[in-house]
Amino acid sequence: MSGNDSTATQQSVVDDLYAESVHWHLNTGEETIHAKRMGGYWRKIKWLSAAVWIIFFIGPYFQWGERQAILFDIPNRQFHILGITVLPQDFWMLSLTLLFFALLLAVATALAGRVYCGFFCFQTVWTDVFTWLEDRLEGPPQKRRKLDEAPMSFSKARIKLTKHFLWLVVSVLTGISFVAWFYDAFDLWRDLFTIQASPVAYGTIALFTAGTYVLAGYMREQACFWLCPYARIQGVMIDKTTVVPAYDFHRGEPRGRIKKGQPEEERTTGDCVDCKMCIAVCPTGVDIRHGQQEGCIMCALCIDACDEVMEKVGRPTGLIRYESYESLETNTKPKPLYKRPRVWIYTAIMSLAVLGIVYGLTSLAPLELKAIHDRQPLFVLQSDGSIQNKYTLKILNKLTEDIPVTISAEGPEGLIMVDEQLVTTARHGKVTPRTVFLRVQKELLTAETIPVKFTVKGELDGQQLQGSRNSVFIGPKR
Amino acid sequence: MADNNPYPGENNTGHVWDDNLRELTNPPPRWWMLAFWASVIWWAVYGVLYPMWPVGHESNKGVMGWTQMDEYKKGVDEVEAVRAEFETQIKGMSAADILAAPGLSQYAVASAKVLFGDNCAACHGGGGQGGPGYPVLADDDWLYGGGIDTIQQTISMGRKGIMTAHGKILSDAEIGSLAKAIEAGDPTSDPNFTQKGCIACHGMDGKGMAVLGSANLTDGIYRFSPAEGESLLDSIVYTIKYGVNDATEPKSREAVMPAFGERLSDDDIKKLAVYVHKFGGGQ
């Protein structure tokens, strides 16, 4: 009966899954991955991409005019980026920036896999630096394992203490550098040493120090395996056309050791010599020959390792290489980029986001005006027969100095603004409220609601500044 | 569940469903267990430091001695400390001086907003827009005058104006004619206005007298706005006929501003006076 057949098929599928699960040795943290460090093309690229993070450490010390070039001044709600001051009112641009980077992540992942994970992620970069220090101090993987197992001795203690000290130095520097983006960098160092910095600053530095030390020193690949959501998100953005570090199983299988003295033409095995160098260099300890898997951060270090071995044994390089699974399986050339709709859609959204940000940054007005029409009452009849409307105007001054400003109003014929000549001081970086009364003689009103336009004008160093806002004048029902 | 474990030697718990689905004893990640125990310790320490465990009908006090009430009081003290600077200045100043000082008048407005909501808005509306039977505070038509000192006096002493009911004194025709002249904004055009003695209170020109609190009848602003469905003319006729606060006339309009002098402090009244003055009609 077909019913039995399908049950049997199901049974065998499940059994296959279990059988395969034996292969997947899951490291839940009990095993420390001691990856071998090798040189190579991708290793160089990795250092170059990691160097992006140097900006994180030195960025806060650049000055622009009188102040820090980039400063996220949270207590004053001001964000200085070079010559531009962004206030919370302009924060829609932040959403566009986030959208841009989210799409950048998506497009990079769709095209070349987890590029972010493998080359730019702070977890990868800091772990790389921490393990580099470990490698310099404790030696290559075998030596490190031996040292871990060895009983405590003076030399072991010395090496371990030095390592943890250096790790802590990097961690503390990470914490201080982070805070320096939010706090004048030079003041921060002075305040830290004179114990005058705010508890928030100390707390943040402590959290970042602990976070860096634990995540890069101990958690390492465990963070990518079990903690990081982006690892999972990027995993599902990859499809068969994505170019990823992949093992060419057509060429490699069946894998087998090189038999001494056997001529090349008599060889029955594939190109893979099963030297396991690809596993040895993997910072997350996975075997690329099992195909794409969650633990692979696509750092391409296994490509370097395999190429070096292939050169040594005289076989062509590229047994592990950047290749899409589609072209690996069908042995075809990958589809050109411009024929993939994903690329176009992502690029379009990214361009829109960039256009929005550019528009936002170029149209940042130093003076902004908001008009709030009073609702209770909407209007009042005055004893001279005029209708009066009350508005609260909010004058936002994004400059770094207080400036005197005047308000004017344009609207229906006969519009009078009470105290039009009054000068208000618009405080810098703040919103200054001002109450304004407008009056129109009742018989001059042509409609229940008539548009009016408020304009705020100021002057700084001979430069005329102004901002305006539309509102309405409301009169009795007609 | 199978009696015989079909997968011997495997780290399963012996719980097997649908022949081959089984529960394994794989450990959770180590970092997860560490975080789990750390949060248990956090919970225990928290329970020692802060009130958490039930003790009878209460909870433990916690060695930090923290209570919600203390935190609330500290918050109130902080606010009071900020306010104190302004409040001490206000104490020694007149309402007119407060109005003239930009920083203080801003403080007075911010601080009196709540006072107005609690004490005045029920009759005068949240923005001083008034309502049927209750005067508008946002316009510049005042019965007793819109100077800051007068407003302060009105709030602290209250007001109760009186207009005699004229239903028994004037004929319906006279009342109708007067009401029409008033609706047109020109009461003096009706000879009755002078002859029947209206001018005694409303003045020769019909513009009222602030001393008496009599209404200006020429500006189209009415102390008693028409009720729902009532015409302005009917409303004027009613006022003339039955008067205002006339004890001898049961249908007389009632219009009493209570005295707040005993309910509110002098400083609060000064702040309220500034607030009302700034509605837009202060003089």
Boltz contact constraints between the chains, C-beta under 6 A:
constraints:
  - contact:
      token1: [A, 14]
      token2: [B, 20]
      max_distance: 6.0
  - contact:
      token1: [A, 28]
      token2: [B, 29]
      max_distance: 6.0
  - contact:
      token1: [A, 28]
      token2: [B, 30]
      max_distance: 6.0
  - contact:
      token1: [A, 29]
      token2: [B, 29]
      max_distance: 6.0
  - contact:
      token1: [A, 29]
      token2: [B, 30]
      max_distance: 6.0
  - contact:
      token1: [A, 29]
      token2: [B, 31]
      max_distance: 6.0
  - contact:
      token1: [A, 219]
      token2: [B, 31]
      max_distance: 6.0
  - contact:
      token1: [A, 222]
      token2: [B, 31]
      max_distance: 6.0
  - contact:
      token1: [A, 226]
      token2: [B, 29]
      max_distance: 6.0
  - contact:
      token1: [A, 376]
      token2: [B, 125]
      max_distance: 6.0
  - contact:
      token1: [A, 376]
      token2: [B, 126]
      max_distance: 6.0
  - contact:
      token1: [A, 376]
      token2: [B, 127]
      max_distance: 6.0
  - contact:
      token1: [A, 376]
      token2: [B, 129]
      max_distance: 6.0
  - contact:
      token1: [A, 377]
      token2: [B, 127]
      max_distance: 6.0
  - contact:
      token1: [A, 377]
      token2: [B, 129]
      max_distance: 6.0
  - contact:
      token1: [A, 377]
      token2: [B, 138]
      max_distance: 6.0
  - contact:
      token1: [A, 380]
      token2: [B, 138]
      max_distance: 6.0
  - contact:
      token1: [A, 380]
      token2: [B, 139]
      max_distance: 6.0
  - contact:
      token1: [A, 381]
      token2: [B, 221]
      max_distance: 6.0
  - contact:
      token1: [A, 382]
      token2: [B, 139]
      max_distance: 6.0
  - contact:
      token1: [A, 382]
      token2: [B, 140]
      max_distance: 6.0
  - contact:
      token1: [A, 383]
      token2: [B, 140]
      max_distance: 6.0
  - contact:
      token1: [A, 383]
      token2: [B, 141]
      max_distance: 6.0
  - contact:
      token1: [A, 383]
      token2: [B, 219]
      max_distance: 6.0
  - contact:
      token1: [A, 383]
      token2: [B, 221]
      max_distance: 6.0
  - contact:
      token1: [A, 388]
      token2: [B, 280]
      max_distance: 6.0
  - contact:
      token1: [A, 390]
      token2: [B, 280]
      max_distance: 6.0
  - contact:
      token1: [A, 437]
      token2: [B, 280]
      max_distance: 6.0
